[in-house]
Amino acid sequence: MSLDDVVPSIIHLDENYCVIDKPPGIRMDGSFPITIEKLVAKWTNRGVKDIKWMHQLDFATSGILCIGLHRGAVAAV
């Protein structure tokens, strides 16, 4: 499986936030071939360093994630 095999699950996207439905079995970040961090960067055309976690879900857990797309977005919450 590659990043291209994961169907985008974006619920909301604007200049500040990306809200996704995280599938189970995908790590949030790290040196793995597929991570939520890499997927969101791809889906939003941003760099991995632009992704700012507002909260996280465990590897096996699915659910809604709200992700900041810059430091100011996360600080505003």
C-alpha positions as CSV (number, residue, x, y, z in Angstrom):
1,M,0.0,0.0,0.0
2,S,1.2,3.5,-0.8
3,L,0.0,7.1,-0.1
4,D,-1.8,7.0,-3.4
5,D,-3.9,4.0,-2.4
6,V,-5.5,5.9,0.6
7,V,-8.7,7.6,-0.5
8,P,-8.9,11.2,0.9
9,S,-11.3,11.5,3.7
10,I,-11.5,15.2,4.1
11,I,-14.6,16.5,5.9
12,H,-13.6,20.2,6.0
13,L,-10.7,22.1,4.5
14,D,-10.0,25.8,4.7
15,E,-6.8,28.0,5.0
16,N,-6.5,27.2,8.8
17,Y,-7.8,23.7,9.4
18,C,-8.2,20.3,7.8
19,V,-10.8,17.9,9.4
20,I,-10.5,14.3,8.3
21,D,-12.0,10.9,9.2
22,K,-8.9,9.0,10.2
23,P,-9.0,5.3,9.2
24,P,-7.7,2.7,11.7
25,G,-4.3,1.2,11.2
26,I,-2.5,4.3,10.1
27,R,0.1,6.0,12.4
28,M,-0.1,9.7,13.0
29,D,3.5,10.5,12.2
30,G,7.0,9.1,12.2
31,S,9.3,7.3,9.7
32,F,6.6,5.0,8.3
33,P,5.6,4.7,4.6
34,I,2.1,5.9,5.3
35,T,1.2,8.4,8.1
36,I,-1.7,10.8,8.7
37,E,0.9,13.6,8.6
38,K,2.1,12.6,5.1
39,L,-1.5,12.0,3.8
40,V,-2.7,15.4,5.0
41,A,0.3,17.1,3.5
42,K,-0.4,15.4,0.2
43,W,-4.2,16.1,0.3
44,T,-3.7,19.8,1.2
45,N,-0.6,20.5,-1.0
46,R,1.4,21.6,2.1
47,G,4.7,20.5,3.6
48,V,4.8,18.0,6.4
49,K,6.3,20.7,8.7
50,D,3.1,22.8,8.2
51,I,0.9,20.1,9.8
52,K,0.2,21.0,13.5
53,W,-1.6,18.5,15.7
54,M,-4.5,19.7,17.7
55,H,-5.1,16.2,19.1
56,Q,-4.2,12.7,18.1
57,L,-5.7,9.2,17.8
58,D,-4.0,5.9,18.4
59,F,-2.8,3.7,15.6
60,A,-5.7,1.3,15.8
61,T,-8.3,4.0,16.4
62,S,-10.5,5.6,13.7
63,G,-12.3,8.9,14.1
64,I,-12.5,12.6,13.4
65,L,-9.3,14.6,13.6
66,C,-9.0,18.4,13.4
67,I,-5.5,19.4,12.2
68,G,-4.1,22.9,12.2
69,L,-2.4,24.0,8.9
70,H,-0.2,26.5,10.6
71,R,0.9,27.5,14.1
72,G,-1.5,30.4,14.4
73,A,-4.5,28.2,13.7
74,V,-3.6,25.9,16.7
75,A,-2.8,28.8,19.0
76,A,-6.2,30.3,18.3
77,V,-8.1,27.4,19.7
